[in-house]
């Protein structure tokens, strides 16, 4: 039974588990399930899903605790939180690609809660149309959906709430590209931060645009010609290798399974949408925005991305280039040298998320620009 609290949905989880990182716990949620249980008003949930073109929208919450929190205290945890970290995966991924990062981050600031989403047709957030229009699955559309979801579950500071809130968006690859399309008019100053890891925003790089366009067309054809899916399995190793360069075996296997489970038309459309994206309507608001790039990232070219950031007048001090490839924060034991470097990168990611959060939080608290 839902209560009057706007965040009562936190007790309507699908399942609860012990987190990957010691002293953390997780709970899984879906919009459709919360609608059925009465935690999200049916009309509001139905409108959100309809506008996003989704059958459902899924996320996992991670929070720090020394013991298993009783359900009745979960609402208190959210009410007392200073903010949320929204982790946004890339192509053919899902919320699991972040491995230990959500747990590590909330342990460093125990008044923060991580929300790792499935989005844009992947994981448990499947699009209604298996051959979607490009405008329904490109980065601007995905960002609009994410902003609408934040409003739907009411994690922003609500009227009468004494606790300041910051929503910290962290995106990788396609998820990082989405963050450039956040609408600053939708947010109060200091209410949100953005951290894009290896953002696949290909507006300036024609070679990469051609690659993703061709890949998207090839995969998309397989949705219409089901008998040729053996071609899809031929494309798959190259695609997974490109997407997962530098990732752990766990993440590579995850991408491989997600590719098999996602309708080919959705996978093809998301690649094609990236290759053909020409939307330059990007608000140059970089006060609380950071970018991390890998020096050997063959999926997001370092030179092309730096040229694009320069054209957008992105502050040099807000860019960090680290040793590594596309998954510069994923740590596996398969390649010891990569693991050593990537473990350091992962620590830097945690550090940058928390610094961004603290700057934004202090700005709200003091009512003046901080630092």
C-alpha positions in Angstrom: 0.0 0.0 0.0 1.5 3.3 -1.0 1.9 6.1 1.5 1.6 9.9 1.1 5.3 10.4 0.8 6.4 11.3 -2.7 9.3 8.9 -2.4 7.3 6.0 -0.9 8.2 4.0 -4.1 11.5 3.1 -2.4 9.6 0.4 -0.4 8.0 -1.0 -3.6 11.1 -2.8 -4.9 11.1 -5.9 -7.1 13.9 -7.4 -5.0 16.6 -6.6 -2.5 20.2 -7.9 -2.4 23.5 -7.4 -0.7 25.6 -5.1 -2.9 28.8 -6.0 -4.8 30.8 -3.8 -2.4 30.8 -4.7 1.3 28.5 -2.6 3.5 26.2 -1.7 0.6 22.8 -3.0 -0.4 20.8 -2.8 -3.6 17.1 -2.8 -4.6 15.6 -3.1 -8.1 12.6 -1.1 -9.4 10.5 -0.7 -12.5 8.0 2.0 -13.4 5.4 -0.5 -14.5 5.7 -2.5 -11.3 5.4 0.6 -9.2 2.3 1.7 -11.1 0.7 -1.6 -10.5 1.4 -1.4 -6.7 0.1 2.2 -6.6 3.4 3.9 -5.8 3.4 5.9 -9.0 0.0 7.4 -10.1 -1.1 5.3 -13.1 -1.8 8.3 -15.4 1.6 9.8 -14.6 3.5 6.5 -15.2 1.5 5.8 -18.4 2.3 9.2 -19.8 6.0 8.9 -19.0 6.2 5.5 -20.7 4.2 6.7 -23.7 6.3 9.8 -24.2 9.5 7.8 -24.0 8.2 5.0 -26.3 9.0 2.4 -23.6 7.3 -0.7 -22.3 9.0 -0.2 -18.9 11.8 1.7 -17.3 14.2 -0.1 -14.8 16.8 1.0 -12.3 18.8 -0.3 -9.4 19.4 1.7 -6.2 22.6 1.2 -4.2 23.0 2.7 -0.7 25.5 2.3 2.2 24.5 0.5 5.4 26.3 -1.5 8.2 23.2 -3.7 8.5 20.2 -4.6 6.3 17.9 -1.6 6.5 14.2 -2.3 7.5 11.8 -1.2 4.8 10.3 1.5 7.1 13.7 3.2 7.2 14.3 3.3 3.5 12.1 6.4 3.1 14.1 8.1 5.8 17.3 7.3 4.0 16.1 9.0 0.9 14.7 12.0 2.7 18.1 12.6 4.5 20.2 12.1 1.3 22.2 15.1 0.1 21.9 13.8 -3.4 21.8 11.0 -6.0 24.3 9.7 -8.5 22.5 8.5 -11.7 24.7 6.1 -13.6 23.9 5.8 -17.3 25.4 3.0 -19.4 26.3 3.0 -23.1 25.4 0.9 -26.2 24.3 -2.7 -25.7 25.0 -2.3 -22.0 22.8 -2.2 -18.9 23.1 -1.0 -15.3 25.6 -3.8 -14.4 28.5 -2.3 -16.5 29.4 0.0 -13.6 30.6 -3.0 -11.5 31.8 -1.6 -8.1 31.6 2.1 -8.9 28.1 2.8 -7.4 29.0 1.0 -4.2 32.4 2.7 -3.9 30.9 6.2 -4.4 28.2 5.9 -1.8 30.6 4.5 0.7 32.8 7.6 0.3 29.8 9.9 1.0 27.2 8.0 3.0 24.6 10.7 2.5 24.4 9.9 -1.2 22.4 7.2 -3.0 23.3 5.7 -6.4 20.6 4.9 -9.1 21.9 2.9 -12.0 19.5 2.9 -14.9 18.7 0.7 -17.9 17.7 3.0 -20.7 17.1 3.6 -24.4 15.9 0.1 -25.2 18.5 -1.9 -23.3 18.4 -4.1 -20.3 14.9 -4.2 -18.8 13.9 -0.8 -20.3 12.7 -2.1 -23.7 11.3 0.2 -26.4 7.8 -0.5 -27.7 9.0 -0.4 -31.3 11.7 -2.9 -32.3 12.5 -0.6 -35.3 12.3 2.8 -33.6 12.6 6.1 -35.4 16.1 7.7 -34.9 14.6 10.7 -33.1 13.2 8.3 -30.5 16.5 6.7 -29.5 19.2 9.3 -30.1 21.0 11.1 -27.2 18.7 14.1 -27.0 15.6 11.9 -26.7 17.3 9.6 -24.2 18.2 12.7 -22.0 14.7 14.0 -22.2 13.5 10.6 -20.9 16.0 10.6 -18.1 14.9 14.1 -17.0 11.3 13.1 -17.1 12.1 10.0 -15.0 13.8 12.1 -12.3 10.7 14.2 -12.1 8.4 11.1 -12.1 10.1 9.6 -9.0 10.5 12.9 -7.3 14.1 12.7 -6.2 14.6 16.4 -6.7 14.1 18.7 -3.7 10.3 18.9 -3.1 8.4 21.8 -1.6 8.8 21.8 2.2 11.9 19.4 2.1 14.5 20.9 4.4 17.4 18.8 2.8 19.2 20.2 -0.2 19.5 17.8 -3.1 22.0 17.4 -6.0 21.3 15.1 -8.9 24.7 13.9 -10.2 24.6 12.3 -13.7 27.4 10.0 -14.7 27.3 8.6 -18.2 29.6 6.4 -20.3 29.9 6.3 -24.1 26.4 6.9 -25.5 25.3 7.7 -21.9 28.0 10.3 -21.7 26.9 11.8 -25.1 23.4 12.2 -23.6 24.6 14.5 -20.9 25.5 17.2 -23.4 21.7 17.5 -24.1 20.6 18.2 -20.5 18.3 21.2 -20.6 19.8 23.7 -18.0 16.4 25.6 -18.0 15.0 22.5 -16.3 17.3 22.9 -13.3 18.1 25.4 -10.6 21.7 26.5 -10.5 23.7 23.9 -8.5 20.9 21.3 -8.6 22.7 19.0 -11.0 26.2 17.9 -12.1 27.3 16.0 -15.2 30.3 13.7 -15.6 30.8 12.2 -19.1 33.2 9.2 -19.4 34.4 8.6 -23.0 31.3 10.4 -24.4 30.5 9.1 -27.9 29.4 12.5 -29.3 30.5 12.2 -32.9 29.4 15.6 -34.3 32.9 16.5 -35.5 34.3 13.1 -36.5 33.2 12.0 -40.0 35.2 8.8 -40.0 33.6 7.6 -36.8 30.2 8.8 -37.9 30.5 6.7 -41.1 31.5 3.7 -39.1 28.5 3.9 -36.7 26.1 4.6 -39.6 27.3 1.6 -41.5 27.2 -0.6 -38.4 23.7 0.6 -37.5 22.3 -0.1 -41.0 23.8 -3.5 -41.1 22.4 -4.6 -37.7 19.1 -2.9 -38.4 18.6 -4.9 -41.6 18.7 -8.1 -39.5 15.4 -7.1 -37.7 13.6 -7.3 -41.0 15.4 -10.3 -42.4 15.4 -12.7 -39.4 16.7 -15.6 -41.4 20.0 -13.8 -41.8 20.7 -13.5 -38.1 23.9 -15.6 -38.6 25.3 -12.3 -40.0 24.4 -10.7 -36.7 26.5 -13.2 -34.9 29.3 -12.5 -37.3 29.1 -8.8 -36.6 28.9 -9.4 -32.8 32.6 -10.1 -32.0 33.8 -7.0 -33.8 31.1 -4.9 -32.2 31.8 -6.2 -28.7 35.5 -5.9 -29.1 35.1 -2.2 -30.2 32.6 -1.3 -27.4 34.5 -3.1 -24.6 38.1 -2.2 -25.3 39.8 -2.2 -21.9 36.8 -3.7 -20.0 36.9 -6.7 -17.7 35.8 -10.1 -18.9 32.6 -9.6 -16.8 31.7 -6.5 -18.7 32.6 -8.1 -22.1 30.3 -11.1 -21.3 27.6 -8.7 -20.2 27.7 -6.8 -23.5 27.7 -10.1 -25.4 24.6 -11.3 -23.6 22.8 -7.9 -23.9 23.5 -7.9 -27.7 21.8 -11.3 -28.0 18.8 -10.3 -25.8 18.1 -6.9 -27.5 16.0 -6.8 -30.7 18.4 -6.1 -33.6 16.3 -3.2 -34.8 16.8 -1.3 -31.5 20.6 -2.0 -31.5 20.9 -0.9 -35.1 18.8 2.2 -34.6 20.9 3.4 -31.6 24.1 3.0 -33.6 22.6 4.7 -36.6 21.2 7.5 -34.5 24.7 8.3 -33.2 26.2 8.2 -36.7 23.6 10.5 -38.1 23.2 12.9 -35.2 23.5 16.5 -36.3 21.9 18.2 -33.3 24.1 21.1 -32.3 21.6 22.7 -30.0 23.8 22.2 -27.0 23.6 24.8 -24.2 27.1 25.9 -23.3 26.6 25.6 -19.6 29.7 23.9 -18.2 29.9 25.1 -14.5 29.2 21.6 -13.1 30.3 19.4 -16.1 33.4 17.2 -16.4 34.7 14.9 -19.2 37.1 12.0 -18.8 38.8 10.6 -22.0 41.1 7.6 -22.5 44.3 8.3 -24.4 43.9 5.0 -26.5 40.2 5.1 -27.0 39.6 3.9 -30.5 35.8 4.1 -30.2 35.8 7.8 -29.3 38.8 9.4 -30.9 40.8 11.6 -28.6 41.7 14.3 -31.1 38.2 14.5 -32.6 36.6 14.8 -29.2 39.1 17.5 -28.1 38.3 19.4 -31.2 34.6 19.2 -30.5 35.1 20.3 -26.9 37.2 23.2 -28.0 34.5 24.3 -30.5 31.9 24.2 -27.7 34.2 26.3 -25.5 34.4 23.6 -22.9 36.9 24.7 -20.1 40.2 22.9 -20.3 40.2 22.6 -16.5 37.1 20.4 -16.8 38.7 17.8 -19.0 40.8 14.9 -17.7 42.7 12.6 -20.0 43.8 9.3 -18.5 45.8 6.3 -19.7 43.4 3.7 -21.0 40.8 2.9 -23.7 37.0 3.1 -23.9 36.4 1.3 -20.6 39.2 3.2 -18.7 37.4 2.6 -15.4 36.7 -1.1 -15.6 39.1 -3.3 -13.5 39.7 -7.0 -14.4 42.5 -9.4 -13.5 43.0 -10.5 -17.1 45.5 -7.8 -18.0 47.5 -6.8 -14.8 48.9 -3.5 -16.3 45.5 -2.4 -17.5 44.0 -3.3 -14.1 46.7 -1.2 -12.3 46.0 1.8 -14.4 42.2 1.4 -14.6 42.0 1.0 -10.8 43.6 4.4 -10.4 41.2 5.8 -13.0 38.3 4.4 -11.1 39.4 6.1 -8.0 39.7 9.4 -9.9 36.1 8.9 -11.2 34.9 8.5 -7.6 36.9 11.5 -6.5 35.5 13.7 -9.4 31.9 12.7 -8.8 32.2 13.7 -5.1 34.0 16.9 -5.8 31.4 18.0 -8.4 28.6 17.0 -5.9 30.2 19.0 -3.1 30.7 22.1 -5.2 27.1 22.1 -6.3 25.8 21.3 -2.8 27.8 24.2 -1.3 26.6 26.6 -3.9 23.0 25.7 -2.9 23.8 25.9 0.8 25.6 29.3 0.7 23.5 30.8 -2.1 26.5 32.1 -3.9 28.9 30.7 -6.6 31.4 28.3 -4.9 35.1 28.2 -5.7 
